[in-house]
Amino acid sequence: SYHAYFDYHQVMNLVEDLVRYVVLAVHGSLQITFGDKVIDFSGPWKRASMCDLVREATGVDFMSIDNDEAARAACKSVGVHVENTASWGQCVEAIFGEKVDHTLIQPTHVTDLPFEISPLAKNHRDHPRLVERFETYCCTWEIINAFTELNDPKVQYERFMDQVRQRETGDDEAQMLDQDYVTALEYGLPPCGGWGMGVDRLIMILTNSHNIRDVICFPTLRPMKE
């Protein structure tokens, strides 16, 4: 979903209000039980940058690291494996994935992600290595991903081409060039915020379900034996 003339801070407010509305409508309360935990949606939800959360968990301050080699060494120092070609941003993401995300039980907006792992988000207004993006976590799961949208076609093309180069060096998760999207931006896109929600994960939380197959109408099944 896009919202014209919103940035990612305003999108944070929007999705927080939306989820609170749904939780209250379903349960009649903003405190619900998931497994053995009480999840409090009343807010305001915690907001913290990915680099700050990594620093809190490991002591590694990526904002003071200025090159890829030092970032890879930092990963090694805390026992996180990364490839020899991993960039600064990929190192931040790797440590976050191993040391932080499983600790995010209460609703938390993880903000200001590295631009190298966010090819569709607008550059951060204060930090050139970051973008204006957030991921909302709850019960250790990412339930929302959102940006201040990148609406400059030249910058978007450069970002795509950088992703293409990463794919050529073996990064299967890198994006491919979407020329149609770049062309659409050339026609014009107003400043806007965009977000997507993992509705299935939110439903799992609302229904205290621990298997995603329980909340999907037509889950993938194993082949029947002859």
N, C-alpha and C positions, 0 to 999 in steps of 0.2 A: 504494500500500500504506500502511495506517495501522498505527501501533504505539501502543497505549494507554500513557499515562504516560511517554512519551518526549518530549524536546524536540529542537530541531534539532541540538544538539551530539551527543546520543546517536545521532540518525539518521546524522550524519556518520560516527561510528565504525562503525555498522552497515553502511552501504553501502561504506565503505572496506574492511572485512573481507570483504564479499561479493565485491567486484570482485577483490580479491587472490586469493581462493579460486578464482574462475573462471579468472583468468589463469594461476595455478599449475597448475590441473587441465588446461588446454589446452596450455600450453607447457612445463611442468616447470620454469619459471623465472619470476621476477618482473621480469626485464629482457627486453623484446622489441623487435623492430625494426619500425618503421613508416616506410616510405619510406627516407630517409637518416638518420632519427633513432632513437636508442635510448631507449625509454620505460621509466622505472623506476617500477614500482608498489609497491616495497617499503615506502615510507613512512618516517616519517609524512608524509602529503601536505601540501603548503603550504596554509595557511588564511589568507586575507586578506580584509578587507572591500572591497566594490566601491569605496567612496570612497577608501580607502587605495591601491588599485591605480591608480585614476585619478590620484591625486596623484603617485604614483611615476612614471607615464608622462608626465604633462603639467605637473606643478607646481601644478595647480589643486586647492586644498583646499576641497571642497564643504562640509565640516563647519564651515567658518568663514563660509560664505555663507548668509544668512538670508532671502532673498526670491527670487521667481521671476525678476524683472527682472535682478538681479545674476547669477543662474545662466545666463540666456540670454546675457548679456554675456560670461561666462566661456567659454561654448561658442564664441562668435564669436572670442574672443581666441586660440583654438587651432585655428581653421579648421573647426569642426564646425557644420553648419547645423542649426538647429532652427526650428520654427514660432514665430510671435510669441505663441502661446498656450501654449507649452511650460511645464510646471511644473518646479520644482526637481528632482524625482525623474526626470522625463523627460529633463532635461538631463544628469543623472548617467548615465542609461542610454545616451544618445546618444554621449557621449564614450567611455564604456566600449566601446560597439560599434565605434567607429571607431579607437580608439587602443590598446585593451587586448586584447580577446578573441582576436585573431589571433596574439598573442604567447604564449598559454598552451599550451605544448607538453606539459610534464610535468603529471601529475594535480594539479589545484588546486581547492580549495573556495573559491568566491567567496561571501562571507558578507555578511549585514546589508544587504539591498537596500532602496531607498526604498519607503515604504509606498504611494506613489502608483502604482507599477507592480506591486503585489503585493496585490490585493484579497482574497485568501483566506488570507493569513498573519497570525499574531498580532503585535501591536505589540511592538517591541523593549523589553525590560525596562529599558534604560538610556537609549535615544535615541528620542524621540518621532517623529522623521521617518523612522525605519527600522523594518523588521520582522525577525522571526526566520526568515530564509529563506536558503538557500544554493543555488547552482548549481555543479555540478562540471564542470570543463572538462578535456579531454585532447585533444591533437593539434589544438587550436584549436576543438574542437567541445564544445558543452554536451551532456553525457551523462546528467546527473541534475539534477532540480529538486526541492527539498524545503523543508518548512516546519515550524515549530511551528504546528500548525493553530489557526486562529481558531475558537473554539467558543462565543463569546458571540453569541446571535442578534440582539440589538439592535445591536451593533457591526457584525455582518455585514450587516444590512439597511442601515445607514448607508453602509457601504462600497459596496454594490451601487448605492444611489441616487446616490452620487457618480460611479460609473462610468456610470450612465444619463445624468447631466448632461454628462459628457465626450463620450458618443456624440452627444448632441444638438448639441454644438458642433463636430462633425465628426470626432471620434476614432474611426475604424472598429475599432481594436483594443481599445477599452474593452469591458468585460463588460456583458451584459444582466442584468436582475433575474431571479434564480432563486428564486421564492417558495417552491417545494417544498423547496429546500435550507434556506432560512431556517426553514420550518416544522419540518423534521427536527431542526434545531439546538434549536428550542424544546422538543422532546421530551427532548433531552439528548445531549450528546457529551462523553465524558470528555476530560481533557487528553491530547493525543496528538501524535505527530509523523507526518507523511505524506511520501511521496516517490514519484517516478515516474522511470523510466529509459528512455532512448532505446536500446533493445536493438539496433536496427539499426546505430546508430553504434558501439556497443561491439563488435559483431561485425565491423564494418569494421576497427577497430583490431586485434582479435585475429587477423584473417586477412590483414592488410596489404592491404586492398582500398581503393581510392581513389574508387570509384564506388558510390553506394548501391544502384544497380540490381543490382549483382553479389551483394548479400546479401539481396535481397527475393525471395521465391518467385514472386510474380506482380506484377512491376513494371508501372507504367503504360507503355503502348507508344504510339508514333505510329500514327495511322490508316493502314491499308494503302491504297496508291494503286490507283486503278482500273486 
